[in-house]
Amino acid sequence: MSLPEPDRASATPAVEARDVTRVFESPDGGTIPVLRRIDLAVHPGESIAIVGPSGSGKSTLLHLLGALDRPTTGDIRLAGRGVSTLTDGELAALRNEHVGFVFQFHHLLRDFTAVENVMVPQLVAGVPPEVAHGRALDLLDQVGLVPRASHRPGKLSGGEQQRVAVARALANDPPLVLADEPSGNLDAEATRRLHDLLFELLARHGTALVVVTHSRELAARAGVTLRIEGGELTVT
């Protein structure tokens, strides 16, 4: 599924799925088809929410778009580059440079401080430590957490941990951010603040967003809402 606009006809999508299917093996040796012939193109600056019942394949699709998994058939392209023929090392490098992830559980490194957590993707990409530190502090400033930069995750609230996770997702200035129920474990006020922050930062950075959510409020803020059911995508 493509989301055409006249002014972006020649733009390279941040991520593109071409005729993608994903089939898993069942314990009895059979197969479980989860995704069926998915076509999707997401361009810089676009925000897309994916909704649907539990077990419908939302997270599976997100993992494929982020090259955390490989499709059974079809192709995923990140910044115009097909991932099917890449080695695991090449794929990891492309993923680190091109995609920022925000999960329901923040997955911060518990023995690292907030600023160190935001530095990690940059260090993996070969950014000098002093440059990575400065960039991490700038991002923590953008999420309002410079005073908490030296705190480890255990000393941060749930909302603060998710704000660190958002800063980390933007650490390498990726053209694509993928979020899987990013506010699923937060109370109403922290949820609202996180949603405000996420869309403000993505607009500022010109980043594409694909978010999987059960939240009607979050889905309503995206430019397009897609529903996945029976392994197929439709526009709601």
Secondary structure, 3 states (H helix, E strand, C coil): CCCCCHHHCCCCCCEEEEEEEEEEECCCCCEEEEEEEEEEEECCCCEEEEECCCCCCHHHHHHHHCCCCCCCEEEEEECCEECCCCCHHHHHHHHHHHEEEECCCCCCCCCCCHHHHHHHHHHHCCCCHHHHHHHHHHHHHHCCCHHHCCCCHHHCCHHHHHHHHHHHHCCCCCCEEEEECCCCCCCHHHHHHHHHHHHHHHHHHCCEEEEECCCHHHHHHCCEEEEEECCEEEEC
